[in-house]
Amino acid sequence: MPELPEVETIARGLATRVTGDIIESVWLGSKPEPLKSTAAEIVVTLESQRIAGVRRVGKHIVFDLEPAVDRVGRAPSPAKGRNRTRGISDARKKAAGGGARPAEPSSAQWIVHLGMTGRMVVSPPDSEIAKHTHLVAKLASGRELRFVDPRRFGRLSVARGFDAGGTEPLEVQLEHFVSLFHGRKTPIKSALLNQKLLRGVGNIYADESLFRAGIRPRRRAASLTREDLRRLYPQVQAVLREAIDLGGSSVSDYVDADGEEGFFQLQHRVYGREGEPCLVCKTPIKRVVIAGRSSHYCPKCQK
């Protein structure tokens, strides 16, 4: 699943490519799983909206929308796109178009969670629509913004004032970070993955941060001293920033908005290196399962 650095990389790429463009029309596929909001809500909220910006909130991509108006102040009518016969449901389009269009405040947001295999693709309109495409947004620039997700764990929704919960790990202050974990009875690895505490940190970057801080993933958060947590704090931020600079980790299906792989997987010190020698002390890296998630650590370097 894409974690904070991957989602940040994708959001930045999309921001440079589609900010200012107008969503003229929307087609939705026939599978219900990706839709967290109803088809009608998504279509009504997205059509005739300008993409004011694209950003990351936790593990979500957020498209900030604003009404698109022409030079005399009128909202443009959605363009009539060419008929699509592959992967797009006529019944869904018909259902989405029914009912009165409610007044839409300027704070509308389109929320995309990529799930395990989701991708946001900016494509020429005449390019083949990939299998497992669940949304196609036709843009005024002539391009199309497509959501593709083979396993259908990703989610599409619309909101106003979206809040993913939790604290942003790249913005959290030291004392607040310490207070989030101090005294908790769960393993520190599980606590780092708790999106209600820190949003966006996932399996890869929790393992890498704990290694750099010299802390075993199974240790109860309550057993960590304030000094342990103060040591962990900068490592979490450093790992995330380094991963963003390198475009994230491509260990599965992840590619960025331009279809390029990231490079931080080349910097992994423990994640995915079970049985390989520790890069610091040469002790074989171990793998354990904590709350159903694989965790990797060095039994010598981490206490």
C-alpha positions in Angstrom: 0.0 0.0 0.0 1.4 3.4 -0.9 2.5 5.2 2.3 3.1 8.9 3.0 6.2 9.4 0.8 4.5 7.6 -2.2 1.3 9.6 -1.8 3.2 12.8 -1.4 5.2 12.1 -4.5 2.0 11.4 -6.5 0.2 14.4 -5.2 3.1 16.7 -6.1 3.2 15.3 -9.6 -0.5 15.7 -10.1 -0.4 19.2 -8.8 2.2 20.2 -11.4 0.1 18.6 -14.2 -3.5 19.3 -13.5 -3.8 22.4 -11.2 -5.9 25.0 -12.9 -7.5 22.5 -15.3 -11.3 22.1 -15.4 -13.2 18.8 -15.0 -15.7 18.9 -17.8 -17.3 15.5 -17.4 -17.0 12.3 -15.4 -17.5 8.6 -16.2 -17.7 5.9 -13.6 -17.2 2.2 -13.9 -19.7 -0.5 -12.9 -17.8 -1.8 -9.8 -19.3 -0.4 -6.5 -16.3 -1.1 -4.3 -14.2 2.0 -5.1 -17.0 4.4 -4.4 -17.1 5.7 -0.8 -19.4 8.5 -1.9 -22.3 7.7 -4.2 -21.9 7.9 -8.0 -24.3 10.9 -8.1 -22.4 12.8 -5.4 -19.1 12.3 -7.2 -20.4 13.4 -10.6 -22.2 16.4 -9.2 -19.3 17.5 -7.1 -16.6 17.1 -9.8 -18.2 18.3 -13.0 -17.6 21.9 -14.0 -15.1 22.4 -11.2 -11.6 23.8 -11.5 -8.8 21.9 -9.8 -7.5 24.6 -7.5 -4.7 22.4 -6.1 -3.7 18.8 -5.3 -2.2 17.9 -1.9 -1.7 15.0 0.4 -3.5 14.5 3.7 -2.3 11.4 5.4 -2.4 8.6 2.8 -5.1 10.4 0.8 -4.8 12.6 -2.3 -7.0 15.6 -2.0 -8.1 17.6 -5.0 -9.3 21.0 -3.9 -12.0 22.2 -6.2 -13.6 25.6 -7.0 -16.4 26.5 -9.4 -15.2 27.1 -13.0 -16.7 30.2 -14.5 -16.3 31.7 -18.0 -15.5 35.4 -18.7 -19.0 36.6 -18.0 -19.3 34.7 -14.8 -21.3 31.6 -16.0 -20.4 28.1 -15.0 -19.6 26.1 -18.2 -21.8 23.1 -19.1 -20.1 19.7 -19.0 -18.7 18.8 -22.3 -20.2 15.9 -24.2 -17.4 13.3 -24.4 -17.1 10.4 -26.9 -19.0 7.2 -25.9 -16.9 4.7 -24.0 -17.7 1.0 -24.2 -14.9 -0.5 -22.1 -15.0 -0.6 -18.4 -17.6 2.2 -18.1 -21.1 1.6 -17.0 -23.9 3.3 -18.9 -26.3 2.5 -16.1 -24.0 4.2 -13.6 -23.7 7.3 -15.8 -27.5 7.4 -16.1 -28.0 7.0 -12.4 -25.4 9.7 -11.6 -27.1 12.2 -13.9 -30.5 11.9 -12.2 -31.9 14.4 -9.7 -31.5 18.1 -9.2 -28.1 19.5 -8.9 -27.6 21.0 -5.4 -25.8 24.3 -4.7 -22.1 23.5 -4.4 -19.9 25.6 -2.0 -16.4 26.4 -3.2 -14.8 24.2 -0.6 -15.6 20.9 -2.4 -12.9 18.3 -2.3 -12.3 15.1 -4.3 -10.6 12.5 -2.1 -8.7 9.6 -3.5 -7.2 6.7 -1.4 -5.1 4.5 -3.5 -5.5 1.3 -1.5 -3.1 -1.5 -2.5 -2.8 -1.1 -6.2 -4.6 2.2 -7.1 -3.1 4.6 -9.6 -4.0 8.1 -10.8 -3.0 8.5 -14.5 -3.1 11.6 -16.7 -3.7 10.3 -20.2 -4.3 11.5 -23.8 -8.0 11.1 -24.6 -7.3 8.6 -27.5 -5.2 6.3 -25.4 -6.5 2.8 -24.6 -8.5 2.7 -21.3 -6.7 0.2 -19.1 -8.6 -2.7 -17.6 -9.8 -2.0 -14.1 -10.4 1.7 -14.8 -13.0 2.9 -12.4 -13.2 6.7 -13.2 -12.4 8.9 -16.1 -12.5 12.6 -15.7 -12.4 14.6 -19.0 -10.4 17.8 -18.5 -10.8 21.1 -20.4 -7.1 20.8 -21.6 -8.1 17.7 -23.6 -6.5 15.2 -21.3 -8.1 12.7 -19.1 -7.5 11.9 -15.4 -8.1 8.2 -14.8 -8.3 6.1 -11.6 -7.1 2.5 -12.2 -7.2 -0.1 -9.4 -7.0 -3.8 -10.2 -7.7 -5.0 -6.6 -10.4 -2.4 -5.9 -9.1 -1.6 -2.4 -8.8 2.1 -3.3 -11.6 4.5 -2.5 -13.1 7.6 -4.3 -15.2 10.1 -2.3 -16.1 13.8 -2.2 -16.2 16.0 0.9 -16.1 19.5 2.2 -13.5 20.3 4.9 -11.9 16.8 4.7 -10.0 15.7 7.8 -8.2 12.3 7.8 -7.7 12.5 11.6 -4.4 11.9 13.3 -1.4 14.2 13.4 0.8 15.1 10.4 4.2 13.4 11.1 6.2 16.0 9.2 4.6 18.8 11.2 4.2 17.4 14.7 6.3 19.0 17.4 8.6 17.0 19.6 6.6 17.1 22.9 3.3 16.3 21.1 5.0 13.4 19.4 6.2 12.1 22.8 2.7 12.5 24.3 1.1 10.5 21.5 3.1 7.3 22.4 4.1 7.7 26.0 2.3 5.2 28.2 0.6 3.2 25.4 0.4 -0.5 26.0 0.6 -1.5 22.3 3.9 -2.4 20.6 5.6 0.8 19.3 5.3 -0.6 15.8 1.5 -0.9 16.0 1.3 2.6 17.6 3.3 4.1 14.7 0.8 2.5 12.3 -2.2 3.8 14.1 -3.5 6.5 11.8 -5.5 8.1 14.6 -2.1 9.0 16.1 0.2 9.8 13.2 -1.4 9.8 9.7 0.5 8.5 6.8 3.2 6.3 8.4 3.0 2.7 7.1 4.9 -0.5 7.4 8.0 0.4 5.5 8.8 3.7 7.2 7.9 2.5 10.7 10.5 -0.3 10.3 13.1 2.0 8.9 12.5 4.7 11.6 12.7 2.1 14.4 15.9 0.7 13.1 17.6 4.2 12.9 16.4 4.9 16.5 17.7 1.5 17.8 14.3 0.4 19.0 12.8 -3.0 18.5 9.3 -3.0 16.9 7.8 -5.4 19.6 8.6 -3.2 22.5 5.6 -1.8 24.2 5.3 1.9 23.7 4.8 2.2 27.5 8.3 0.7 28.0 10.0 3.5 26.1 11.5 6.3 28.0 10.9 9.9 27.0 14.5 9.9 25.8 13.7 6.8 23.5 10.8 8.7 22.0 12.8 11.9 21.6 15.4 9.7 19.7 12.6 8.2 17.5 11.0 11.5 16.7 13.7 12.9 14.3 14.2 9.5 12.7 10.6 9.3 11.7 10.8 12.7 10.0 14.2 12.1 8.5 13.1 8.7 6.9 10.0 10.2 5.5 11.8 13.2 4.0 14.5 11.1 2.5 11.9 8.8 0.9 10.0 11.8 -0.5 13.2 13.1 -2.0 13.8 9.7 -3.7 10.2 9.4 -5.0 9.1 6.8 -2.5 9.7 3.0 -2.4 8.8 0.8 -5.4 8.5 -2.6 -3.8 5.2 -3.6 -5.5 3.0 -1.8 -8.1 3.8 1.7 -7.0 4.7 4.3 -9.7 4.4 8.1 -9.5 2.1 10.4 -11.5 4.5 10.1 -14.5 4.6 6.3 -14.3 8.1 6.3 -12.8 9.3 4.1 -10.0 10.8 5.5 -6.8 14.3 4.8 -5.5 14.1 4.7 -1.7 13.9 0.9 -1.7 17.6 1.0 -2.5 18.1 2.7 0.9 16.1 0.2 3.0 18.2 -0.9 5.9 15.8 -3.6 7.3 12.5 -3.7 5.5 12.3 -6.6 3.1 15.9 -7.8 4.1 15.0 -10.8 6.2 18.1 -13.1 6.6 20.4 -10.6 5.0 23.3 -9.1 7.0 22.6 -5.8 8.9 24.3 -3.0 7.1 25.8 -1.8 10.4 26.8 -4.9 12.4 26.3 -7.8 9.9 23.8 -9.7 12.1 21.0 -11.3 10.0 17.9 -9.2 9.8 14.9 -10.9 11.5 11.2 -10.8 10.5 8.3 -11.0 13.0 4.6 -10.5 12.7 3.0 -7.9 14.9 -0.8 -7.5 14.7 -0.8 -9.2 11.3 1.9 -7.0 9.9 5.5 -8.0 9.0 8.1 -6.2 10.9 11.9 -6.3 10.2 14.6 -5.4 12.6 18.2 -6.1 13.6 18.4 -8.1 16.9 21.8 -6.5 17.8 21.3 -2.9 16.8 17.8 -2.6 18.1 17.0 -3.0 21.8 
